[in-house]
Amino acid sequence: MKELIKSIESLTKSDISNTIDMRIDQFSSVYRSGIDEIFKELCFCIMTANCGAKKCIEVQQRINNGFLTNSEEELKTNFKEFGYRFPNIRAKYILEARCYLSELESKLNSNIAETDLRNWIVKVIKGLGYKEASHFLRNIGYRNFAIIDFHIIDLLVKYNIIEKPKTLTKKKYLEIESILKKLGNELNLDLGKLDLYLWYLETNEVLK
């Protein structure tokens, strides 16, 4: 872990730290913008499962308010037109998620514990597992969850911090998240920001 810590410490002293700080501020602004913007971010995270982030960002920007108003068939058509990989099932998930919009807003405005909030999202919103639910919450300003995708797993394997899991069960996800919390504590970084540094180390990009 020491080698990885040194690599991240070097990044925190470089120009990329400013880009990452700006991205974190943008995430917080989504929460302040209200439930419509929050829901569009939820739709983005539904889209990202097994699909590249760049493509999902492009499609999210093009559909925009259509996530709030379009019918399932219209979303399918949008997805197909924009070259998205899973038009049918993700359009279905987004329409179902829309039914929970007011409940989601209520949960976000309540005093619910963050871990309970994530558990509720995973239980209620189809298409979101722990990775996607964590991604959603980070992208609207919550900073205490790890987004453990194959990029992060590959990086941790490369630095001999974990062995590559055969499947990413809830138990394994939380185990790796605990390891990342320790890494974050060493670096004085919350998990939301740590993820962006890890992602940059592996991909040389800062997305969302």
C-alpha positions in Angstrom: 0.0 0.0 0.0 3.0 2.3 0.6 3.8 2.5 -3.1 0.2 3.4 -4.0 0.2 6.1 -1.2 3.3 7.6 -2.7 1.7 7.7 -6.2 -1.4 9.4 -4.9 0.5 11.9 -2.7 2.4 12.9 -5.8 -0.9 13.5 -7.6 -2.2 15.6 -4.7 0.7 18.0 -5.2 0.2 18.2 -9.0 -2.1 20.3 -11.2 -4.6 17.4 -11.4 -5.6 18.1 -7.8 -7.3 21.3 -8.9 -9.3 19.4 -11.5 -10.4 16.9 -8.9 -11.3 19.6 -6.4 -13.4 21.3 -9.1 -15.2 18.0 -9.9 -16.0 17.5 -6.3 -17.5 21.0 -6.1 -19.6 20.1 -9.2 -21.0 17.0 -7.5 -22.1 19.1 -4.5 -23.8 21.5 -6.9 -26.0 18.8 -8.3 -27.5 18.2 -4.8 -28.2 21.9 -4.4 -29.8 22.1 -7.9 -32.8 20.0 -6.7 -34.5 16.7 -7.4 -34.7 17.0 -11.2 -30.9 17.3 -11.6 -30.5 14.6 -8.9 -32.7 12.2 -10.8 -30.8 12.8 -14.1 -27.7 11.8 -12.2 -29.5 8.7 -11.0 -30.4 7.9 -14.6 -26.7 8.3 -15.6 -25.7 5.8 -12.9 -28.4 3.3 -14.1 -26.8 3.7 -17.6 -23.2 3.1 -16.5 -23.5 -0.6 -15.5 -21.3 -2.5 -18.1 -21.1 0.6 -20.3 -18.3 3.2 -20.6 -18.6 6.4 -18.7 -17.8 8.6 -21.6 -20.6 7.2 -23.7 -23.0 7.5 -20.8 -22.0 11.1 -20.2 -22.7 11.9 -23.9 -26.1 10.2 -23.8 -27.1 11.8 -20.5 -26.3 15.3 -21.9 -28.3 14.6 -25.1 -31.4 13.2 -23.4 -31.2 15.7 -20.5 -34.8 16.6 -19.4 -36.1 13.7 -21.4 -35.2 11.5 -18.4 -38.0 13.3 -16.5 -40.6 13.4 -19.2 -40.1 10.8 -21.9 -42.1 7.6 -22.1 -40.4 4.2 -22.0 -40.7 3.9 -25.8 -39.3 7.4 -26.3 -36.3 6.6 -24.1 -35.7 3.4 -26.0 -35.7 5.4 -29.2 -33.3 8.0 -27.7 -30.9 5.3 -26.5 -30.9 3.5 -29.9 -30.5 6.8 -31.8 -27.5 7.8 -29.6 -25.8 4.4 -29.8 -26.4 3.3 -26.2 -25.8 -0.5 -25.6 -28.8 -1.4 -23.5 -31.8 0.6 -24.7 -34.7 -1.6 -23.6 -33.8 -2.7 -20.1 -32.3 0.6 -19.0 -35.4 2.6 -20.4 -37.5 0.2 -18.3 -35.4 0.7 -15.2 -35.5 4.5 -15.6 -39.3 4.6 -15.9 -39.6 2.4 -12.8 -37.1 4.6 -10.9 -39.2 7.7 -11.8 -42.0 6.2 -9.6 -39.7 6.6 -6.6 -38.8 10.3 -7.3 -40.8 11.8 -4.4 -39.7 9.1 -2.0 -36.1 9.6 -3.1 -36.4 13.3 -2.5 -37.8 12.6 1.0 -35.0 10.2 1.8 -32.4 12.7 0.7 -33.9 15.5 2.9 -34.3 13.3 5.9 -31.8 12.4 8.6 -31.3 8.8 7.4 -27.8 7.4 7.9 -25.8 7.4 4.7 -25.3 3.6 4.8 -29.1 3.1 5.2 -29.7 5.5 2.3 -27.4 3.4 0.1 -29.0 0.2 1.2 -32.5 1.7 0.4 -31.3 2.7 -3.1 -29.9 -0.8 -3.8 -33.1 -2.4 -2.6 -35.6 -0.1 -4.4 -34.0 1.1 -7.6 -33.6 -1.6 -10.2 -30.4 -1.6 -12.0 -28.3 -0.2 -9.2 -26.0 -2.4 -7.1 -23.6 -1.2 -4.5 -21.2 0.2 -7.1 -23.8 2.2 -9.0 -25.6 3.4 -5.8 -22.2 4.6 -4.4 -21.5 6.3 -7.7 -24.9 8.1 -7.7 -24.4 9.3 -4.1 -20.8 10.5 -4.8 -22.0 12.3 -7.9 -24.6 14.3 -5.9 -22.2 15.3 -3.1 -21.9 12.3 -0.7 -18.3 11.5 -0.1 -18.1 8.5 2.2 -18.6 5.7 -0.4 -16.2 3.9 -2.7 -17.0 3.3 -6.3 -15.4 -0.1 -6.9 -15.4 -0.9 -10.6 -13.0 -3.0 -12.6 -10.6 0.0 -13.0 -10.2 0.3 -9.2 -10.0 -3.4 -8.7 -7.3 -3.7 -11.4 -5.3 -0.9 -9.7 -5.5 -2.5 -6.3 -4.4 -5.8 -7.8 -1.6 -4.2 -9.6 -0.3 -2.7 -6.2 -0.8 -6.1 -4.5 -3.3 -4.7 -2.1 -6.1 -7.3 -3.0 -6.5 -10.4 -5.0 -8.8 -10.1 -7.9 -12.2 -11.3 -6.8 -14.1 -13.8 -8.9 -17.3 -12.0 -8.3 -18.1 -8.8 -6.5 -20.6 -9.8 -3.9 -21.9 -7.3 -1.3 -19.6 -8.8 1.3 -16.6 -8.5 -1.0 -17.6 -5.0 -2.0 -17.7 -3.8 1.6 -14.4 -5.6 2.4 -12.7 -3.7 -0.4 -14.4 -0.5 0.6 -13.0 -0.9 4.1 -9.5 -1.3 2.6 -10.0 1.9 0.6 -11.1 3.7 3.8 -7.8 2.8 5.4 -6.0 4.1 2.3 -8.0 7.3 2.5 -7.3 7.8 6.1 -3.5 7.5 5.4 -3.9 10.2 2.7 -6.4 12.3 4.6 -8.8 11.9 1.6 -12.5 10.9 1.8 -13.5 8.0 -0.4 -15.3 10.3 -3.0 -12.1 12.2 -3.7 -9.8 9.1 -3.4 -11.8 7.4 -6.1 -11.0 10.3 -8.6 -7.3 10.0 -7.8 -7.4 6.2 -8.2 -9.4 6.5 -11.4 -6.9 9.0 -12.8 -4.0 6.8 -11.9 -5.5 3.9 -13.9 -7.1 5.8 -16.8 -5.3 9.2 -16.9 -8.7 10.9 -16.9 -11.0 12.6 -14.5 -14.6 12.0 -15.4 -17.5 11.4 -13.0 
